Amino acid sequence: SGLAAIALTTLSCTRSGDRVLLPDSIYDPVRTFAQTFLGPFGVDVAYYDPLIGRGIAGLVDDKVRLIWVESPGSVTMEVQDVPGIVEAAHARGIMVAADNTWATPLRFKPLAHGVDFSVTAISKYFAGHSDVLMGAISVRDEGLYRRLRDVSRVLGYGVSPEDCSLVLRGIETLSVRLDRAE
C-alpha cells in the first residue's frame, strides 16, 4: 500500500535516536504509524507547518535524518515549497521524501526537484478502479534503491503479477481520469 511504501522509506532511513519531520497535514494513517510504531522504537517525530518552506532549516538539528513533504497536502491541499525544503535539508545532509499521491508524476515530479524518495499510493489514481492495494517508491540513485530493497526483503514486501497487471490497465486512462478529477 501507499502507507507501506511510506513506512518502508522511513524505516530505511532511520534508527533509534533519529528524528523525522512530517508536515502537519500528512496523510492521517502516517501520523498513526509515527505515533504507534516509530515512537516506541525510539524514532522521534516532529510535525511542521507545511507552508514553512526554507524556514524548515530552523527545525533541523543533528538528530533529523528524514524530512517528508506532501504537496498538495492530504485534505488541506496546500502546496509546499518543495525546492526550498530540499535546499535546506540537503545543506545539512538530510534526505527528503515526498508523498506524491495527489499530484501523481503527471502533475509534479519530485525527483526533478531534488527529492530523494518519491512515494505514490498506486491504489488511488494509478489503479483507478478500487481493486488494487499498492504503493510505489522512486529514488534518485541506486544506493537508495539498494537500501530500500534490503529492508523490503527483510519485511517480506512484494506484489502479485495480477495486481501489477491491474495497475497497468489503470495507467492507460490515468491522464483522462486525473483531468476529470481536477
C-alpha positions in Angstrom: 0.0 0.0 0.0 1.0 3.6 -0.1 1.3 3.6 3.7 3.6 0.6 3.4 5.8 2.5 1.0 6.0 5.4 3.4 6.8 3.0 6.2 9.5 1.3 4.2 11.1 4.6 3.2 11.1 5.8 6.8 12.4 2.6 8.2 15.2 2.5 5.6 16.4 5.9 6.7 16.1 6.0 10.5 17.3 4.3 13.6 16.6 4.7 17.3 17.6 8.2 18.4 16.9 9.8 15.0 14.1 12.3 14.2 11.7 12.6 11.3 10.0 15.8 10.3 6.4 15.4 8.9 4.1 18.1 7.6 1.2 18.7 10.0 -1.2 17.9 7.1 0.3 14.5 6.4 -2.0 11.6 5.4 -3.5 10.6 8.8 -2.5 6.9 8.8 1.1 8.1 8.6 0.6 10.1 11.8 -0.7 6.8 13.4 2.3 4.9 12.1 4.6 7.6 13.6 2.9 7.6 17.0 2.3 3.9 17.5 5.4 2.4 15.7 8.2 4.9 15.3 7.9 6.5 18.7 8.1 3.2 20.7 11.2 2.2 18.6 12.9 5.4 19.6 12.5 7.4 16.5 11.3 10.9 17.4 8.7 12.6 15.2 8.1 16.3 14.9 5.3 17.9 12.9 5.8 21.2 11.0 3.7 23.8 9.3 3.5 22.6 5.7 3.9 26.2 4.4 7.2 26.7 6.3 9.3 26.5 3.1 13.0 27.3 3.6 12.2 28.1 7.2 12.4 24.4 7.9 16.1 25.0 8.4 15.2 26.3 11.9 13.7 22.9 12.8 16.7 20.9 11.6 19.3 19.6 14.2 21.8 16.8 14.3 19.0 14.2 15.0 17.0 14.8 11.9 17.5 12.1 9.2 14.5 12.5 7.0 12.0 15.2 6.1 8.7 14.3 4.5 6.7 16.6 2.2 3.3 16.1 0.8 2.2 18.5 -1.9 -0.6 19.0 -2.2 -1.3 18.0 1.3 -3.9 15.4 2.3 -7.3 17.0 2.8 -5.9 20.6 3.1 -4.4 20.6 -0.4 -1.8 23.3 0.3 1.2 23.3 -2.0 4.6 23.1 -0.2 7.8 24.9 -1.3 9.4 21.6 -2.1 12.6 23.1 -3.7 13.1 25.3 -0.7 12.7 22.4 1.8 15.0 20.3 -0.3 17.7 23.0 -0.4 17.5 23.5 3.4 17.6 19.7 4.0 20.4 18.9 1.6 22.5 21.7 3.1 22.6 19.6 6.3 22.9 16.2 4.6 19.3 15.3 5.3 17.2 13.3 2.9 13.8 14.4 1.7 10.9 12.1 0.8 7.7 13.1 -0.9 4.2 11.6 -0.8 3.3 12.4 -4.4 0.0 10.6 -4.4 -2.3 13.5 -5.0 -0.2 15.2 -7.7 0.9 12.0 -9.4 4.0 12.2 -11.6 1.8 13.7 -14.3 1.4 16.9 -12.2 4.6 17.0 -10.2 8.0 15.3 -10.5 9.6 15.3 -7.0 12.8 13.7 -8.1 13.3 16.5 -10.7 13.1 19.0 -7.8 15.8 17.3 -5.7 13.6 15.0 -3.5 15.4 11.7 -2.7 12.4 9.4 -2.5 9.0 9.9 -4.3 6.2 7.7 -2.9 2.9 7.2 -4.6 -0.1 5.2 -3.4 -0.8 3.3 -6.6 -4.1 2.2 -5.1 -5.6 5.6 -5.9 -5.2 7.3 -9.3 -2.9 4.8 -11.0 -5.0 1.7 -10.5 -8.2 3.8 -10.7 -10.7 1.0 -10.1 -10.6 0.4 -6.3 -9.4 -3.2 -6.9 -5.7 -2.9 -6.0 -3.8 -2.1 -2.9 -0.3 -1.0 -3.9 2.4 1.6 -3.3 5.5 2.6 -5.2 8.8 4.3 -4.4 11.0 6.0 -6.9 14.5 7.1 -5.9 17.3 9.4 -7.1 20.1 6.9 -7.0 21.0 3.3 -6.9 22.3 3.4 -3.4 18.9 4.4 -2.1 17.3 1.7 -4.1 19.6 -0.9 -2.6 18.8 0.3 0.9 15.0 0.0 0.2 15.4 -3.4 -1.4 17.3 -4.8 1.5 14.8 -3.6 4.1 11.8 -4.7 1.9 13.2 -8.2 1.7 13.5 -8.4 5.5 9.9 -7.2 5.9 8.6 -9.5 3.2 7.2 -6.8 0.9 6.1 -7.9 -2.6 3.2 -7.6 -5.0 1.5 -10.1 -7.2 1.7 -10.2 -11.0 -2.1 -9.9 -11.1 -2.0 -6.6 -9.2 0.7 -5.3 -11.5 -1.5 -6.2 -14.4 -4.4 -4.3 -12.9 -2.2 -1.2 -12.4 -1.0 -1.4 -16.0 -4.7 -1.4 -17.0 -5.3 1.7 -14.9 -2.3 3.6 -16.2 -3.9 3.6 -19.7 -6.6 6.0 -18.6 -4.7 7.8 -15.8 -4.3 11.2 -17.6 -8.0 11.2 -18.6 -9.2 10.4 -15.1 -6.9 12.9 -13.5 -8.1 15.7 -15.8 -11.7 14.8 -14.9 -11.0 14.7 -11.2 -9.5 18.1 -11.3 
